[in-house]
Amino acid sequence: MQQAKVIDFPKTSKQETRTRGRLNAGKSGRVYARGDRLWVDFYYLGDRVREPSGLDDNPTNRLRLRKMLDLIVSQIENGVFEFGKSFPHNSKMDHFTRLEGKTFRRAPKDIIFGDYVEQWWPEMSPGMSASLVRDYTSILRSHLLPYFGKSAFSEFRPVLMKKFLSHLRTKKSPGGSPLTAKRIHNILIPLRVIFKDACGEFDWIDLPDPFHALKLPQVKRLRIHPFTMEEWASLIEFIPAWYRPYFKLAVLTGMRPSEQVALKWSAVDDRFIHVELSRVRNLEKAELKTAASNRRIEIRPSMKNVLEEQQIQLANPQSPYVFLNMEGRPILQDKLRELWMRAMKKSQLPYRRMYEIRHTFTSWALAAGETPEWVARTLGHVTTAMIYKTYGRYIPNLTRQDGSALEGLLAGTANEKGNPE
């Protein structure tokens, strides 16, 4: 029979035990070991405090920590102890500061970006739109927390922002291409907001602006490529008949795709289309892109014809939405893009994005003589600044303001070459 082996585990010597016992003997609070690290344990204002020191457990550090604890006990007894100064990262810091009747100003070196975001985000996100929550979540997870998560706000200097900017230039989009200048601008928006909120919350009025003089990549001005009426008349023939009313109304109103897929019959009356909703990724929301986006578009004769065509085609649908797929469900933007890409390919026209429909409406209206003010209101812009900047070459004169010039142009083209819708 095999004899069992006795394994001798290391034992704490009597001298070591006596040393530890003498360390705390007759004193308030105690220094003790948890694993291979030292902790302090004491009472303050009726609450127990157990805090790691970060020091390795050895005789030198035990004596050092005991002296620090003795100082804390002395300050408590003399009524001059300030919990926040000794333990700025303790979860009870705010609790004890309130009990002390003091306002403790936490320094930038004491606040870690990742820790701040952990408490900031759950408090801020409920007040944001669904799309903004989605964008912030993506930016935080993919860019800000991986890079700044362990950095204290005291490290936020212009040189760190320059390094982050260089880092972003090496990153790739999900499609494998470098991040665009616009995407980089968008990534910095939440970072600026978080920094500003932290400065306001902790009264860091003297903390330098880390974004000062930061040279961001220039966002290239997107060149628009609107269709001519002849091109549009050709393209629309390659759109399946069921979906043609959608595209016809789009070019007559300039509505954003997210607005048009959310359009309901209840928002259409005898005179106006009331743009009040949008739908993104099949989620309906009342928060539109800008305040001016909540608008009404006067129904002109060409628009009325398209809406009547759609009503006949649907034949008393159960859905409240104006535009449905062939299964009777609300149409999705992804489906529309698929139809668009196939139609563009079949038409053999130079490829344009589907968003060019909105640009096409604008260029047609301006070329017909409609005022930039009327066009801006119809599109849902706050001012005419973008109209002049982007579409200036299409403005021949400023003579009309009610859409009649566009209707005249459409009617004239229809008489000469057939209905362009």
N, C-alpha and C positions, 0 to 999 in steps of 0.2 A: 504494500500500500504506500502510495507516494505521500511523503510528509509535507504538510502545509507550511508555506513560508510566511514568516512574519515580516511585514514591511514597516520600517521605522519612519514615521513622518517627522519633519522638523518641528521641534517644540520651542515655545517661547521660554527663554531662560528665566529663572527666578529673579535675576538682576534686572532683566528687561521689564518684567511685570512690576517690580518695585519702582523702577524708574517712571513708568507710566502712571502708577498710582500716585507717586509723589508729585507728578506734573500738575494734577488737578486738585490735590489734597487741600482742603480748607479754602478753596477759591470758588467764586461764582462762575458758572458756565464750565464747559469742559472742551478739551481738544481730544479728538478720537480719530481712529483710522477706520476707513471703509475701503476694503481692498488694499491697494498700495498707495492711497491718497489720504490726506488729512482733511478733517472737517472741524468746524466749530459748532457748538450747541449751547444756546443761552436763551434767556427769556427777556423780552422787551415789551413794555406796556401791556403786560398780561398775555402776550402771545409767544409761543415757542419759535425760535429761529434756528434752523439747521442749514448751514451754508458750506459748500465745498471751498477749499482754499486754493486748489490747484497745485498744492505742494506735495512732493513725494514724502512718504512716511519714512523719516530717519530722525535720529536724535537731534540733529542740528535744527531741522525744520520744526520739530515738535516744540523746542524751546522758543524758537522765533515766533511761532504762531501763538504760543501761550502768552508771550509778552504783548502781542497785538490784541489778544482777547482781554488781557488785563487792562489795557488802555481803554478798550470799548466799555468794559464794566465800570471803570472809573468815570468815564464821560457820562454814562447812564446815571450813576449815583449823583453826579454833580449837575444833572439836568442840561448838559450841553451836547449830548450825542445827537447826530443827525444821520438817520438810517441811510438815506439816499446817497450820502457821500461815501460811506463805507461799502454799501452793497447796491450799486446802481442797476445791476442786472437781476436782482432778486424779484420774484414775482409779487412779493408783498411790499415792494418799494412804495407804490402809490398809497397803499393802505396805511402804512406807518407815517408817511408824510402828512396825510390828512389828520391822523391822530396827534401828530406833533403840532398841528395848526400852522404848518409852513407850506410854502410853495417852492418846490425844488426844481431848479432849472437843470434839466439833463443836458450834458454837453454833447456835441456832435460825435466825439470819440466814444461815447457810451452807447450810442444807438447804431445797431447794425441794420443795414438796408433790408436784408431778408427778414429779420425779426419785425421790423417796422411794417413791411408789406403784409406780413402774416396777420397783423391786427388791423391794418388800414384797409385792406381789400374787402373783407366781409362787411365793414361798415360803409364803404363807398359804393360798392357794386349794386345794392338794391335801388339806388337812385338813378341808375343808368339805364339806357335803352338796351334791349336784347342784343342788338348789333354791336353796341359799344362794349358791352360785357364780353362778347365773343372776341372782339379785337384786342381788348386789354388782356384777357386771359391768354390769348395766343402770344402776345408780345412779352408778357411777364414770364411765361413758361419757356419760351424759345430763346429769348434774348436777355432780358434784364436780370432775372434771378440767377441764371448760370454765370453771368459776368460779374454782377455786383452783390450777389447774395450774401457773401461773407465780409463785405467791405463796410467799415464805419463811415458815417456821413462826413467825418473829418477828412476822409480821403478824397472826397469829391472836389477835385481841383480841375482847372482847364486842361492840364496835361493828361489826367485820367480820361476826360471826355474825348480828347484827341486820339488816345489809344483805343477807346471804344469805337470811335468812328472808323479807324483803320481796321479794327476787327470786323465791323459790319461789312466793309468792302470785300472781305474774304469769304463772307457767307453766301450760301446759295439758296435760291427759292425752291419750293417743292418740285418745280419743273426742272431744276438743275441749272438755271441761269443766275447770274449775279443779281443781288438785290438792286432794285431800281432806286433812283434818287428819291422818288416819292415815297417808297417803302421805308427808306432810311429816315426821312423826315417824320413819317408816321410812328416809327419805333421810338423816336426821341420825345414824342408828345407825352406818353405816360410817365417817362422818366422825369421830365420837367415838372409835371403835375405832382408827382410823389415828393420830389425835392422841395417844391414850394410849400406843400402841405406840412411836411416835417418842420420846415423853418418857421411856419406860422404856429404850429402846435407847441413847439419848444422855445419859441421866441429867440431864434437864432438870427437876430437882426444884423449881427456883425460877420456872418458867414459869407465869404465871397461867392459870387455867382460863378459856378463852374462852367456855365455855357457861354460866358462872355467871350466875344471875338471868335467863337467856334465857327469855322468855315464849312458849312454843309455843302454837299454836292448840289449843283444847280439842277432843278427840275426842268427837263426839256419841255418846251411848249409843244403840245400835241397839235399836229397839223390835221385839220379836218378835211374830209373827202366826201362832201355831200353828193347825192345823185342828181343828175339832170332829170327832167321830167321824162325824157325819152328813155333813159336808162331805167328809171323806176317802172315805167309802163312795161318794159321788157322783163324786168326781174319779177314783178308780181305774178306773171303768168306761170312761173316755176314754183310758186308757193301752192301747196295743196289747197283746194277750194274751201275746205272746212276752216282753215286758219287765215284765209285772206282778209276777212273783216278785221282781225286783230291788227294786221300790218297796215291796212288802209287807214284805220283810225289813228294809228301811231304817227303816220306821216302827216295827218291832218291836224293833230293836236300838239305834237312834240312831247307827249307825256313820257315820263321815265318808265322803263319796263316794270320796275317794282311797283309803280303806281297803277299801271294799266292792268297787270295781272290781278290786282286787288280790287278793281272796279266792280261795284255792285249795281244792280238795277235800281236799288233804293237811292243811289247817289246821282241818278239821271232823271231830270224832270223835263218839262216842255221847253225850257230855255237854257238850262245849264247842265254841264257835267261838274259835279262837286268832287274835287280831289281831296279826300280826307284820310285815306288809308294807303298803306303800302304792304307788300308781302315779299319777304326775303327768305329763301330756303324753306318755303312753305309755312312760314310763321307770319301771321298777320300782326301789324302793329300800327298804332295811331300816331306814333312819332315819325313825322316826315323829315326829309333831309334838312330843311330850313323852315323858319316860321312862315316865309312867303310861299312855301310849297303847298300849304293848306289854302287852296284857292278854288275858284270856279271858272270854268271855260265855257263861254257862250257857244251854244250849238248852232253852227252855220248849216246851210242846206246840204253841203257835201257830207258833213258829219252825221246829219239826221238820216241821210240815205244809208250810210254804213250801219248805223244802229238799228234801223228797220230791217236791213238785210240780215243782221245777226239775230234779231228776234224771230224772224221767219225760219231761219236755219235751226235754231234751238227748239222751236215748236213747244212752247210752254215747259221749260226745264224746271226741275225741282230745286236746283242750286240757285242761290241768290247772286252768284257771280255772272258777269256779262260774258266772259270768255272762258270756255271749258275745253277740255280735250275730247276726243271722240268717244271716250268712255263715260263722259258726263261729270268728270271731276275737274276742279280748278286747274287751269293750265299752269305749268311750271316754266320758269325762265330757261332751265336747262333744255327742256323739250323744244322751246322756241329757237334756241341757239342751234340745235341740231337741224331743224327745218331750214333755218337761215343759211347755214353752211352748205347744205345740199343744194338749195336754190341758187346760191352764189356760184357754186361750181358748175351747175347746169347752164346758167346764163352766160358763162364765159366772160363776164364783166370782171374788171380788176377788183380783187377782194376788198371789202370794207367790213368793219365790225358792225354788229347789229345796232350799236348805239349811234351809228351814223344816220339812222332814221331821224333822230332828234335834231341833229345838225342839218339834215335835209329840210325839215319843216322850217327851221330858222332861216336858212339861206333863201328858200323860196319866198317866205313872207317878206323878208327885207328887200329882196330883188323886186318884189311886186310893189314896194313903196310903203309897206306898213311901218309904223314908227317903232324905234327900239323900245320905247316904253310899253307899247302894246305887246310886243314880242316877249319882253322880260316878264310881264305879268302872266302871260299865257304859259311860259316855261316854268314859272315859280321862282324866279330870281328876285333877290331883294332890291338890286339896283340894275342900271343899264351898263355898268362898267364892263362886265364880261362880254356883253353884246358888242360893244364898240371894239373891245380888245380882240375878240375872236372872229367876229363876223364883219368887221368894218368894210371890207372890200365888197360886200353884198348890199351896201346901203346907197342907193342912187339918189334918193331924195327923201324928204320927210313930209309926206302929203296926207297920209291917211292914218286912222287910229282905231278902226273897228273890225278889221279882217276882210273888208269888202274888196280891197285890192287883190288879196290872195284869191278870193273867190272868183274875181274877174279873170285872173290869170289861169286858174284851173278850168273855168268854163270855156275860155278861149282855146286852150289846148285840147279840151275834150271835143270841141266842135271841129277842130282842124284834123286831129289825129286819133280821135277816140278817147274814151274816158281814161285818164291817167291813173285812176284809182285801181 
